[in-house]
């Protein structure tokens, strides 16, 4: 098969790494890719938001299968364009991608199918939003309604923080995503990520993970796109998984189908679990980053098989074979992230980390200039390892991190601390 992966982050590098292990993959192209992806696949410079151009490229180059990595092209309808052109595609339609593109849409779906989630209010002007906050009190959660690259969520521990968040959003700090806000009840418990595949009818559980959103050790400081992750998540017991499927996921998939907008792709179910009861925090319509890196490390070649089955509508005939293993990923980010940071600094020592089936450095914000690997993003590298135990995976990942020479970067030293 000739396969195209859209995206340039650590998630897409991990997907490429897994897809290449499958003998069904004859040729792999990534658009636009990054310095790490260029080492294992052909990279082409394409605008992944331009569905017409991508469709034309696929037809001209006889691409058999497209995997859409990030949420923005999905929300823009790129998967629809590809399918209209007759290209087999993994990823939901624009209508189904509303589960991530609009927090309030997800709340409407939860209301319609009685899925347990936080109480909420939606506002399009600052004063009513502030009045709601004053009425509800803190802690409370303020979310930009639209896509904000994983950064449009403020967990306000006091009223002042919540009111300031309202000002930030309506002042345009989150762009169009903050034109409306959703204010939610603060849910207590332990967070977990649950990944399922859906072909519009059948739901196939894919795996569990936990990530570390906060920039600082001990889960302190501002939220980020994710500073590390591990899989599986111990809090996701078989009982919690079944409850999540029965009370949240399957009702959502059924409701989307009932509305004529069936969901096809991966559904990233963000959960808060307390006393064994899962409640929905949010949906994402693509793999999490860096959770994807841990899942791909554990799945390997199977990943392509199940994504194909999902796109072809035959999940009811598909099974996953999970090894009894663990994976952990450490994000190395640029100093200053998630705020402002320098670009163009050189990363050395990558050749000292020998890639194997159980250890790999996935690139995110990198660019190659001659023989130099440069950091050009906030989250730059994902050092990911697999082991028989989480401790083994953790030790292997951090052992590799220490070989990388990048003084302008930083990383958390406690990834996996809850489970360990």
Secondary structure, 3 states (H helix, E strand, C coil): CEEEEEECCHHHHHHHHHHHCCCCCCEEEEEECCCCHHHCCEEECCCCCCHHHHHHHHHHCCCCEEEECCHHHHHCCHHHHHHHCCCEEECCCCCCCHHHHCHHHHHHHHHHHCCCECCEEEECCHHHHHHHHHHHCCCEEEEECCCCCCCCEEEECCHHHHHHHHHHHHCCCCHHHHHCEEEEECCCCEEEEEEEEEECCCEEEEEEEEECCEEECCCEEEECCCCEEEECCCCCCHHHHHHHHHHHHHHHHHHHHHCCCCCEEEEEEEEEEECCEEEEEEEECCCCCCHHHHHHHHHCCHHHHHHHHHHCCCHHHCCCCCCCCEEEEEEEEECCCCCCCCCCEEEECHHHCCCECCEEEEECCEEEECCEEEECCCEEEEEEEEECCHHHHHHHHHHHHCCCECCCEECCCCCCCCCC
